[in-house]
Amino acid sequence: MHAEDAEDAISGILARPGVSGIAALRAGLFSRVIENVAFQDLFVAGYFVAMLCALALGTGPNREACARTVLIDLAIVIAGVTLTRGSILRQGTLANALTYRLSLFFPVFLSYFQLRHILPAVAPGSVDGKLVELDLRIFGVEPALAWDRYVTPHTTEWFAFFYFGYFFLLTAHVLPMMLNASNRFRLAHFSLGIFMVVCIGHFTYMLVPGWGPYHYLEGHFQHPLTGGLFWHLVKATVDAGGSQKDIFPSLHTALPTYFALFSFMHRKAFPFRYTWPPLAFAVTQIIGATMFLRWHYLIDICAGLTLATTAALVSHRIVTWETARREKRGLPPIFTLLVWPRSHASHDAIGDSVNESADSTPSSAKRNLRDAEDPREGAAQ
């Protein structure tokens, strides 16, 4: 072998000068993350970046401490996306699927409780007066004042029951969808819509801070709010965990409304064909409760309804586009469905059975199988 041939052979095995093995691995990881990243990953990361910018421009106290908290949230999101989209945790595994869910939902969920400190740091004032003025100018009425005559312990307890039921609706929708979803498209639609409602809502709190009628109009009410168990639960929950200046838009309106719209859009699928009518009724009562219990102005409700409707429609279009793009390019799906250990053996057995019989499946049956697995199944036509 000539010296030149030997040099060529060696150069094909060894890394090129200036490019170390670690650098090559980093470049490969970065490329995988960029290629596999989903729109919602960027959206959630952008939310925390926007919060950092708001804190940098804010005028209130404790901005540095709040910024450190938000940086931790952002770091969790970036770490989770890197581990999962970069395939450090193998695609399709339980570890990958759980890590992805927790690294996105956990920081966004925690950010609500952090708003108790972030909102005063960004905007120490309030715009309650302007919100009341808008209500009177546009609608000619402020519901919290107009409904004061109907306040009794019984009416207060009725609306407190539904207001507190918001937390049940939140849990009953988010946990089953995240941990036991059976359709990737529905899960991706639900997830992106939730992120849009919550992240846009939280950020708008900073732009339009306010206390609500219970505080700003305190001296104008003739009938005090008194009730039983649920009214005391509502008061205790708001006092303990509420961010206090989180009124515009009303997420107590936006999130239940989004759940109702999502359920209606997927009403052909179980369980939404049964749940959307009672859910729609409960939502009307929750919306009424936000004003009857003096937490929100009417303009807050309108903003919440607008946010929910926009999120439901826009997230559906984005997920439809992104699902098609990922399928076309052979990329992993936005979400991997969870396969819990107790069902793993049966899942593998079913998968092996399907693989073994695939060649003998008639073409029409194959089409039916593909249709049944269509990620857009269950969406409104």
C-alpha positions, 0 to 999 in steps of 0.5 A: 500500500502506498503512503498516500493510500494509507493516509486516505484510509486513515483519514476516512476513520479518524475525525477530521482535524479541528473536529473532536468527537465530542463536538461531533456529538454535540452537533448531531444532538443539536441537529436532532433537536432542531429537526424534531422540535415541535411548535408547542416546544418553541411556544412554551420556551418563548413564554418563559423568555417573554416573562424574563423580558417583562421582568427586565422591563418591569418597575416593581420589587424582587425582579431578580428573584423572580427572574431566577425562578423563571430561568429555572422554569426555562431550564427545565423546558430546555432540558426536557426538550433536549433529552426527548427531541434529541433522542438522548432518551430513546424515542417511543419509551416510557421514560421519553414520553413522561419526561416530555410531558413533565418538562413542559406541563410542570413549569407552566403549571407552577408559573401560575403560583409564581405569578403571585410574586411576578405580577407585582414585580412587573407591574405594581399598579392596576387598571381596574378603573379603566376596566370598569369604564370599559364595561359601562361604556360598552355594555352599560352595566357592571354585572358584579354591581347589578347582581348585588341585589340577588346575593343570598347565602343560597345563591352564593353557595350555588355559584361557589360550587361551580366556581370551585368545580373549575379545579375538578374540570381542570384535573379531570381533563388534563390528567387523563389526556396526559397520562391515558390518551389513545389518540396522538392528534387529539392529545396534541390538539388538547396540549397546544390549546391548553398552552396557548390559553394559559401562557397567553393568559398569564402574560396578558395579566402583566399587561392588564393587571387588576384586582377585580370588583371585590377589591376595587368596588368594595364600598359599593356592595350592600350585600356581603357574600356569605355561604357554606362549604363551597364558598369557604373553599373558594375563599381559602383557595383564592387566598392561599394560591391565587396571584391576586391581580390575575383578572384579564383575561379570565382563565376561569372563563377561558379554560372551561370554555376551551374544554367545552369547545375541544369536547364539541370538536371531538364529539364523535369520539368517546367520551366527548360525545357524552360529556360536552352537553353537561360540560357546556352547562357547567361552563355557563355557571362558572362564567356567571360565578366569576362575576357574581362572586365579584372576581371579574369584570364583564370585559374579562369574560369577553377576553377569556371567551375570545382567547378560548375560541382562538386557541381551540381553532388555531391550535387545531390548524397548527397541529393538523399542519404539523402532523402532516409535516412530520409524517411527510418527513418521517419525524417522530410524532408530537406526542408518544402515547404512554404504554405503562409497564403492566400493559407492555407485554400485551402491547408487544404481543399485539404488535407482533401479531399485527406485524406477522399478519401484515402481509396477509391483510387485504388492501381494503383492511389495511386502508381501514387500519390506517384510517382507524389510526389516523391522527385526525380521527375524532376531529370535527369535520 
